[in-house]
Amino acid sequence: MADTHSNADAIWLGVTQIIGYGTLYYSFSILAPNVAGDLQAPVEWIFGCISLALLAGGLVSPWAGGLADRVGAGRVMSIGSIGAAAALAAGWRGTPWPS
């Protein structure tokens, strides 16, 4: 039986990963000085906060992986994408601390 799947799924996954990392992680290097100025905090503290957030993500990832196995990766990743979009929207709106 021939494999009828194309590479389109993998390509679109790659595109969405690039967009996701670009908007959520790489933007910190550009935004950190302005955020530090707005919060009147050293820029090192801003990078420390993103480092703690990445650590928290690493600690939660085994639980999230188990949840993805139980309910489906698409559902779990969709919830994460909605949360990321909400965080970007809160940042865009310029809502005050602690958003």
C-alpha positions, 0 to 999 in steps of 0.5 A, spaced: 500 500 500 502 506 497 503 512 502 498 517 500 501 523 505 505 528 502 510 533 506 505 538 506 503 537 514 511 537 515 512 543 512 506 547 515 508 545 522 515 547 520 512 554 518 508 555 524 514 553 529 518 558 526 512 563 527 511 561 534 519 561 536 519 568 532 514 571 536 514 568 543 522 567 544 526 571 539 522 578 540 525 578 547 531 580 545 528 586 541 523 588 547 527 587 553 530 594 554 523 597 553 520 592 558 526 594 563 525 601 562 517 601 563 518 597 569 524 600 572 528 594 572 535 592 570 534 588 563 538 582 566 531 581 571 527 581 564 532 576 561 532 572 568 524 572 568 524 569 561 529 564 563 525 562 569 519 561 564 523 556 560 525 552 566 517 552 568 516 550 561 521 544 562 518 542 568 511 542 566 513 538 559 513 531 562 505 532 565 503 536 558 506 530 554 502 525 558 496 529 557 497 529 550 498 522 550 491 521 553 487 526 550 491 528 543 497 532 542 492 537 537 488 539 543 494 540 548 497 544 543 491 548 541 490 550 548 498 552 548 497 556 542 491 560 544 494 562 551 500 564 547 495 568 542 492 571 548 499 573 551 501 576 545 494 580 544 495 582 552 502 585 550 499 588 544 494 592 548 499 595 552 495 592 558 499 594 565 503 589 569 503 583 570 500 581 564 
